[in-house]
Amino acid sequence: MNHATRGTMLAAILFGSMGAASADAIPGMRGHDHTGITVPDMKQAVDFFTDVVGCKKAMSFGPFADDKGTFMQDLLGVDPKAVIEQVTMVRCGYGSNIELFKYTAPDQKDLTPKNSDIGGFHIALYVDDVAAAKAYLDGKGVKTRMGPLPVKEGPAAGQTILYFQAPWGLQLEAISYPDGMAYEKSADTVLWSPKNPDK
């Protein structure tokens, strides 16, 4: 075996191993099932998601607590005396679900993170027309930000976005890209969208 052949085999072994390592995943992982959000008022949150956003309530359950032990801490990483008063699951169109929690806890903090804060987050909802979404949200008295903003350059070119806010401060986004985004032309991995729900 000559040096060139050995070099090719060595490269295949090394880079093959690196490729395998980058493909690691939780066994059997299929997709994003839900995002959990702790809310200050369950009725207000359910009303907002069902009567304003247009989600559908699927189920509610609770309460959960452990007066004598550390079950809540061991399971959820919260104060042992924390109580989940109620959990409500809502389904928003064809995407993944949203799980709403109403907690009480001795060490509970009332924080509304900005998008720029570590741990900050937002929920993005795909819509057919961001301008129509803005007009609707404005008509409902929902706080909207600048936009609709069309993205015209870079890998996200083709999308239009608008940020808005739930009454208790939760950040949300309306997004649309009816003709796709620029990155899709050369991407190995295409993001979920209503146009390709099985990818």
C-alpha positions in Angstrom: 0.0 0.0 0.0 1.6 3.3 -1.0 1.6 6.6 1.0 -1.2 8.2 -1.0 -3.5 5.2 -0.4 -2.7 5.1 3.3 -3.3 8.9 3.5 -6.6 8.6 1.8 -7.7 5.7 4.1 -6.4 7.7 7.2 -8.4 10.8 6.1 -11.5 8.7 5.5 -11.2 7.2 9.0 -10.5 10.5 10.7 -13.1 12.5 8.9 -15.5 9.7 9.0 -15.2 9.6 12.7 -15.6 13.3 13.0 -18.8 13.1 10.9 -20.2 10.3 13.1 -19.5 12.4 16.2 -21.4 15.4 14.8 -24.4 13.2 14.1 -24.9 12.3 17.8 -28.4 12.7 19.0 -30.8 11.7 21.7 -31.8 8.2 20.8 -35.2 8.2 19.0 -35.4 12.1 18.9 -38.2 13.0 16.4 -38.8 16.7 16.8 -39.9 19.6 18.9 -43.0 18.6 20.8 -43.7 21.8 22.9 -42.3 24.9 24.6 -43.3 25.4 28.2 -44.0 28.9 29.5 -44.8 30.0 33.1 -47.5 32.6 33.1 -48.8 34.9 35.9 -52.5 34.3 35.2 -53.7 31.1 33.5 -57.1 32.5 32.4 -55.4 35.6 30.8 -52.9 33.4 29.0 -55.4 30.9 27.7 -57.7 33.7 26.6 -54.8 35.4 24.8 -53.7 32.2 23.0 -57.2 31.1 22.1 -59.2 34.3 21.5 -56.4 36.5 20.1 -53.7 34.3 18.6 -56.1 31.6 17.4 -54.7 28.5 19.2 -57.0 25.7 20.5 -57.0 24.5 24.0 -56.2 20.7 24.1 -56.2 19.9 27.8 -55.6 21.1 31.3 -54.5 19.3 34.4 -53.0 19.8 37.9 -52.4 20.8 40.7 -49.0 19.1 41.5 -47.1 19.5 44.7 -45.2 17.6 47.4 -45.7 19.0 50.9 -43.4 16.5 52.6 -40.6 15.7 50.2 -38.4 16.9 47.4 -40.3 15.5 44.4 -40.7 18.9 42.7 -37.0 19.7 43.1 -35.9 16.3 41.9 -38.2 16.3 38.9 -38.3 19.9 37.8 -35.3 21.6 39.5 -37.6 24.0 41.4 -38.1 24.8 45.1 -39.3 21.7 46.9 -42.4 23.6 48.1 -43.3 24.9 44.6 -46.8 24.2 43.4 -48.0 23.8 39.8 -51.5 25.0 40.2 -52.4 24.2 36.6 -50.9 23.1 33.3 -52.8 23.9 30.0 -51.6 22.6 26.6 -52.6 24.6 23.5 -52.1 23.7 19.8 -51.3 26.5 17.4 -52.0 25.6 13.8 -49.6 23.0 12.4 -46.5 23.6 14.5 -45.5 22.3 17.8 -47.5 22.9 21.0 -47.3 25.4 23.8 -47.5 24.3 27.5 -48.7 27.0 29.9 -47.8 26.7 33.6 -49.2 28.5 36.6 -46.7 28.1 39.4 -46.4 29.4 43.0 -43.1 29.0 44.8 -41.4 30.5 47.9 -38.5 31.7 45.7 -40.6 32.7 42.7 -39.2 35.7 40.7 -41.4 37.9 38.5 -39.1 38.4 35.5 -40.0 39.5 32.0 -36.8 39.0 30.0 -36.0 41.2 27.0 -35.0 39.4 23.8 -31.4 40.5 24.5 -31.3 39.0 28.0 -29.6 35.6 28.6 -32.5 33.2 28.9 -34.7 35.6 26.9 -36.8 33.9 24.3 -39.8 34.4 22.0 -42.3 32.3 20.2 -42.6 32.7 16.5 -45.8 31.9 14.6 -45.9 31.4 10.9 -48.6 33.5 9.2 -49.6 33.9 5.6 -49.4 37.7 5.6 -47.5 39.7 8.2 -49.2 43.0 7.3 -52.6 41.4 7.8 -51.4 40.0 11.1 -50.2 43.4 12.3 -53.6 45.0 11.3 -55.4 42.3 13.2 -53.2 42.6 16.3 -53.4 46.4 16.4 -57.2 46.1 16.2 -57.1 43.8 19.2 -55.0 46.3 21.2 -51.9 44.0 21.2 -48.6 45.8 21.5 -46.7 45.4 18.2 -43.3 46.6 17.3 -41.8 48.1 14.1 -42.8 46.2 11.0 -43.7 44.3 9.0 -40.0 44.2 8.2 -39.0 42.4 5.0 -35.6 40.8 5.1 -33.9 41.4 1.7 -30.3 40.3 2.2 -28.4 37.3 3.6 -29.5 33.7 4.3 -32.9 34.8 5.7 -33.8 37.0 2.7 -37.4 36.2 1.8 -38.9 36.4 5.2 -41.0 39.2 6.7 -41.2 39.6 10.5 -43.1 41.5 13.2 -42.6 41.2 16.9 -45.5 41.6 19.3 -46.2 41.1 23.0 -48.7 39.3 25.2 -50.4 41.4 27.9 -48.0 40.0 30.6 -44.9 40.7 28.5 -44.2 37.4 26.7 -42.4 38.2 23.4 -43.9 36.7 20.2 -43.1 37.0 16.5 -45.2 36.8 13.3 -43.1 35.5 10.4 -43.8 34.6 6.8 -41.7 33.5 3.8 -44.2 32.4 1.2 -41.4 32.0 -1.5 -38.9 30.4 0.9 -35.6 31.9 2.1 -32.3 32.4 0.3 -30.4 29.8 2.4 -32.7 27.0 1.1 -31.0 27.1 -2.4 -27.8 25.5 -1.1 -28.8 24.1 2.3 -28.3 20.5 3.4 -30.8 21.0 6.2 -34.0 22.9 5.6 -35.9 24.4 8.5 -39.5 23.4 9.3 -42.1 25.4 7.7 -45.8 24.9 6.8 -44.6 24.3 3.2 -42.4 21.3 4.2 -43.8 20.0 7.5 -42.2 16.5 7.0 -38.6 17.8 6.8 
